[in-house]
């Protein structure tokens, strides 16, 4: 147990010392914020809500749909960034220094995963709390404490899933240069295919079906269904001309903001079933990546 903890500490310190890796961990977040500030900000603000919501409440609504995507893409880029330790250790044969010690190989592999998971959880939780606080201060609308708790629990779940997927991808990469290329584009690729950078309803139908096969799409939707509930509660049905108009506006907003569950390939599948599937997939990828790295260690 002590040897595993020591390896975890070693991996965490190695990541924090590498400023380039830390930067690339936040690259997707920077891209998302840049897209929002430069291009998407006004497009995401719904029109025709004057007299129904105040300007600050509309901003709160927009931020509520932006932040979940920010958190999810963060859970992708952070583990991918800090798992670069694996590539360095194998390419420069630093892994050999572990093999001359009594430490078992599975502990070395487990330490890579645990260190990445811990880093991802801590940074993602800090980002989540900071984003929620900034949103509350800037709009005057503060999320309920229970939403904080639910969001943090989801962040832990998402970190488990994302880290497992990222360590599998990393186990397939054999050079630092290849890893750098993957790190540079993968987060952006996931951002577009998961409806984080661009709403899915503006994309072709086949892209929506492709997105339904990506775990991060459903993670984004699930977190939105937690965070955006309070924003939608700001809508007073009495301020609309009729209940039908209220339902129509709410329905359009939920489609535009990617609030509704997507299912799989157009088939209705409950969200909890999809999440269980994602967990099982992650566990399978962990076993597979462990097998791949064990074979590389033996070479």
Buried (B, 14 or more C-beta within 10 A) or exposed (E): EEBBEEBBEBBBEBBEEBEEBBEBBBBBBEBBEEBBEEEBEEEBEBEEBEEBBBEEBBBBBBBBBBBBBBBBBBBBBBBBBBBBBBBBBBBEEEBEEBEEEEBEBEBBBBBBBBBBBBBBBEBBBEBBBEBBEEBBEEBEBBBEEEBBEBBBEBBBBBBBBBBBBBBBBBBEBEEBEEBBEBBEEBBBBBBEBBBBBBBBEEBEEEBBBBBBEBBBBBBBBBBBBBBBBBBBEBBEEEEBEEEEEBEEBBEEBBEBBBBEBBBBEEEEBEBEEBBEBBBEBBEEBBEBBBEBBBEEBEE
